[in-house]
Amino acid sequence: MVKYSIFTIARNALTGHKNWPKQWRSPEPKATYDVIIIGGGGHGLATAYYLAKEHGVRNIAVLEKGWLGGGNTARNTTIVRSNYLWDESAAIYEKSLQLWEGLSQDINYNVMLSQRGVLNLAHSLGDVREGVRRVNANRLNGVDAEWLDAERVKDFCPIINISKSARHPVLGATLQRRGGVARHDSVAWGYARAADALGVDIIQNCEVTGIKREGGKVTGVETTRGDIAAKKIGVVAAGHSSVIAEMAGIRLPVTSHPLQALVSEPIKPVIDCVVMSGAVHVYVSQSDKGELVMGAGIDSFNSYAQRGSFHVIEHQLGACLELFPIFSRVRMMRTWGGIVDTCPDASPILSGTSVEGLYFNCGWGTGGFKATPGSGWCFAHTLANDAPHPLNAPFSLARFESGALIDEHGAAGVAH
Amino acid sequence: MLNIDCPWCGKRHETEFRYGGEAHIARPEDPAKLDDAKWAEFLFMRTNTKGYFAERWLHSHGCRRWFNVIRNTVTHEIVGSYKMGEKPPKLPKPAGGAK
């Protein structure tokens, strides 16, 4: 792997930038691997990277049915934060945020993490109490959090409307200063390049069509590019987790829904933080190109279509205009949808299954992007040791039988 | 945007309805006899079909009655709706993209 640095840029400038090597290979699949990761999104690539780096497993394939950065990794609103309510969630998301903070150096790829601060607005007395409670819970868990009243929200984000006569007035907000945004496709490409350098085979245009089992144990996969044998399989297929699970005769508690987002035309810098509101259903930040990036809640119905209904967008823009009247004449440029796998308790599943050697990392629902490094790190540990790390042990499939659910609808329900 | 055919009121806009998820999940006849795994299956496990899917809708801003719809979760094509307790309509051959 060519190390990226200012000297590499200078050297390549001398040859007109015509000699940059490919960032990763496109190998033919081998007949057998120690570990196969199904799904080449951020979480899958991160899993492969940490398996190779932290656990010394080198004979790994990542199978991607499309291309890298073509799914949810490049379809989200890039928000990174760790201010979740419960101890279990705070621990895993905070691990992830800590990995984010060193990620660009670790994988020698600029993921453009911008810790610009994330506001979660409160619009009612109930919201205020819940917000203050979350700040206190975060602090007890070592997650940075502050409570701002409406005036201080206005200081932090001057374009916000804090008028008392608004339909849903801003009464305050939680602030996580270490939260922010990152560059989404850099995350996919950076992990791919770093994993490839450690010998991981990244195989694109390779759709898994079957899971081969013998005596309750996985033996490999059937794919559109032939059969591949493996001792262990990690499924990191987001919205298509249920499809893979069905191939192995497993039932999951997830349902797939479209989650839409949209961007405006590029405008001059106007908002230098991330603003989220669970009550009026919108979240906004501004990209480095100047586009306002916005999203809201999922479409209610099950879908695998990567598109949703227009009334959802109409609703979120109504909410956005109430918070930011200054946006009233901004034109929207693009909308898109991703397919998210939502869990009944709005918490993910990183778990073994009833099939030996088959592991699932799914159910991240609407908020998986922020968790990419932590999810990969924990899942790699689980695959390498055939046992979960303490950070992801609570996120097992067994919790749906034991009843030990981790209800994060407050932190994850709409806010992603 | 879906146009949903309410069996009582006819075709209406999606915003008049509320989604009820997977259809035909029968409540256990004798709940006291269920073990934890069976409860988990009833409460949480879902088929999450990619393709033709039987689902429940509530006409919440209309007649306020529940009914079932067969819809393709890849193309969003709606095959038909039927009242609670009725048999679902026959499925067409899988459309493009559906598996």
Interface residues (C-beta under 8 A of the other chain):
Chain A: H240 S242 V243 R251 L252 P253 V254 T255 S256 S300 F301 N302 S303 Y304 A305 S309 F310 H311 P344 F400 E401 S402 G403
Chain B: M1 L2 E14 T15 R18 Y19 G21 E22 D36 A37 W39 A40 E41 L43 F44 M45 R46 T47 N48 T49 K50 F53 E55 R71 T73 V74 T75 H76 K99
